[in-house]
Amino acid sequence: MLSDPVKKKTMLQLIDKVIEFTAEQPDSPQLDITLEQLAGLCGKTSEYVEELIFSSNIESDDAMVERLLMPEARRTQLSDERIKKIVWNLVRCKYSEAEEDYWREVLKLSTGLNIDDYIYFPDTVGLEISASEEEIAFAILKDRKYK
């Protein structure tokens, strides 16, 4: 986690401002300025930062800061074993909230699948609701669009 309390506080204030401007003044130039400031602190683009703030399932402030500082999720070739290990960790809740968000996005990009359905709602993809991590991983490997 971020060890610089000043940077963390600044990031949290900027996140709050982004949310406030988006809700109250979505066309305000101040929104763009605030996004650029936050992006500069994270080393990301303002578009990426805005998308992450509003599209992730992250609920805690600390996790959002951690996630913004993590690398951008990218499509990559994952081995079958790596996919199985990521699924195992997701199902068993072995990742932090930010890491969970990151790895779900990596799996989504790398497989072309809606990973949340497989992990959290397996009955929507033809599995039992109580499917094991092995069954979930096998279904992901079988259904993936990219190898």
C-alpha positions as CSV (number, residue, x, y, z in Angstrom):
1,M,0.0,0.0,0.0
2,L,1.0,3.6,-0.4
3,S,3.4,4.6,2.3
4,D,3.3,8.4,1.6
5,P,0.3,9.7,3.7
6,V,0.4,13.1,2.0
7,K,0.1,11.6,-1.5
8,K,-2.6,9.2,-0.3
9,K,-4.6,12.1,1.2
10,T,-4.2,14.2,-2.0
11,M,-5.3,11.3,-4.1
12,L,-8.4,10.7,-2.0
13,Q,-9.3,14.4,-2.1
14,L,-8.9,14.4,-5.9
15,I,-11.1,11.2,-6.2
16,D,-13.8,12.9,-4.2
17,K,-13.6,16.0,-6.4
18,V,-13.9,13.9,-9.5
19,I,-17.0,12.2,-8.2
20,E,-18.4,15.5,-7.1
21,F,-17.7,17.3,-10.4
22,T,-19.1,14.4,-12.4
23,A,-22.3,14.4,-10.4
24,E,-22.9,18.2,-10.2
25,Q,-20.9,19.8,-13.1
26,P,-20.0,17.1,-15.6
27,D,-19.1,19.7,-18.3
28,S,-16.9,21.7,-16.0
29,P,-13.3,22.3,-17.1
30,Q,-12.5,21.8,-13.4
31,L,-13.4,18.1,-13.8
32,D,-10.7,17.7,-16.6
33,I,-8.2,19.6,-14.5
34,T,-8.8,17.4,-11.5
35,L,-8.6,14.2,-13.5
36,E,-5.3,15.4,-15.0
37,Q,-3.9,16.1,-11.5
38,L,-5.0,12.6,-10.3
39,A,-3.6,11.0,-13.4
40,G,-0.3,12.7,-12.9
41,L,-0.1,11.3,-9.4
42,C,-0.9,7.8,-10.7
43,G,1.2,7.8,-13.8
44,K,-1.9,7.0,-15.9
45,T,-4.1,8.8,-18.5
46,S,-7.0,10.9,-17.2
47,E,-9.3,8.7,-19.3
48,Y,-8.0,5.5,-17.6
49,V,-8.3,7.1,-14.2
50,E,-11.9,8.2,-14.8
51,E,-12.9,4.8,-16.2
52,L,-11.4,3.0,-13.2
53,I,-13.1,5.2,-10.7
54,F,-16.5,4.7,-12.2
55,S,-16.3,1.2,-13.6
56,S,-14.6,-0.8,-10.8
57,N,-16.4,-2.5,-8.0
58,I,-14.0,-1.1,-5.4
59,E,-15.7,0.2,-2.3
60,S,-12.9,1.3,0.1
61,D,-10.8,4.4,-0.3
62,D,-7.6,2.6,0.4
63,A,-8.3,0.0,-2.2
64,M,-9.1,2.6,-4.8
65,V,-5.8,4.4,-4.2
66,E,-4.0,1.0,-4.3
67,R,-5.8,0.1,-7.6
68,L,-5.0,3.5,-9.2
69,L,-1.3,2.9,-8.4
70,M,-1.3,-0.6,-9.8
71,P,-0.3,-1.3,-13.5
72,E,-3.0,-1.0,-16.1
73,A,-4.7,-4.3,-16.8
74,R,-3.8,-5.5,-20.3
75,R,-4.7,-8.4,-22.5
76,T,-1.9,-11.0,-22.2
77,Q,-1.4,-14.6,-23.0
78,L,-2.0,-16.5,-19.8
79,S,-1.1,-20.2,-19.5
80,D,-3.8,-22.6,-18.5
81,E,-2.1,-23.0,-15.2
82,R,-1.9,-19.3,-14.6
83,I,-5.6,-18.9,-15.3
84,K,-6.4,-21.7,-12.9
85,K,-4.2,-20.1,-10.2
86,I,-5.9,-16.7,-10.7
87,V,-9.4,-18.3,-10.5
88,W,-8.4,-20.2,-7.4
89,N,-7.2,-17.0,-5.7
90,L,-10.4,-15.1,-6.8
91,V,-12.8,-17.8,-5.6
92,R,-10.9,-18.2,-2.3
93,C,-10.7,-14.5,-1.8
94,K,-6.9,-14.5,-1.5
95,Y,-6.4,-11.1,-3.2
96,S,-6.9,-7.6,-1.8
97,E,-9.8,-5.7,-3.1
98,A,-7.6,-3.8,-5.6
99,E,-5.8,-7.0,-6.7
100,E,-9.1,-8.7,-7.2
101,D,-10.3,-5.9,-9.4
102,Y,-7.0,-6.0,-11.4
103,W,-7.0,-9.8,-11.9
104,R,-10.7,-9.9,-12.9
105,E,-9.9,-7.2,-15.5
106,V,-6.8,-9.1,-16.8
107,L,-8.9,-12.3,-17.1
108,K,-11.7,-10.5,-18.9
109,L,-9.3,-8.9,-21.4
110,S,-7.2,-12.0,-21.9
111,T,-10.1,-14.4,-22.4
112,G,-12.8,-12.2,-23.9
113,L,-15.3,-13.4,-21.3
114,N,-17.4,-11.7,-18.6
115,I,-15.4,-13.2,-15.8
116,D,-17.8,-12.0,-13.1
117,D,-20.4,-14.3,-14.4
118,Y,-18.1,-17.3,-14.1
119,I,-16.8,-16.3,-10.6
120,Y,-19.8,-14.9,-8.9
121,F,-22.8,-16.2,-11.0
122,P,-21.7,-19.6,-12.4
123,D,-25.2,-20.7,-12.9
124,T,-25.6,-18.0,-15.7
125,V,-22.9,-19.8,-17.7
126,G,-24.1,-23.4,-17.3
127,L,-22.4,-24.3,-14.1
128,E,-23.9,-25.1,-10.7
129,I,-24.2,-22.1,-8.3
130,S,-21.9,-24.0,-6.0
131,A,-19.3,-24.7,-8.7
132,S,-15.7,-25.3,-7.4
133,E,-12.8,-23.2,-8.5
134,E,-11.7,-26.1,-10.7
135,E,-15.0,-26.3,-12.5
136,I,-15.0,-22.5,-12.9
137,A,-11.5,-22.5,-14.3
138,F,-12.3,-25.4,-16.7
139,A,-15.3,-23.5,-18.0
140,I,-13.2,-20.4,-18.6
141,L,-10.6,-22.4,-20.4
142,K,-13.2,-24.1,-22.5
143,D,-15.2,-20.9,-23.3
144,R,-12.4,-18.4,-23.8
145,K,-12.2,-16.5,-27.0
146,Y,-8.5,-15.9,-27.0
147,K,-5.7,-18.4,-26.4
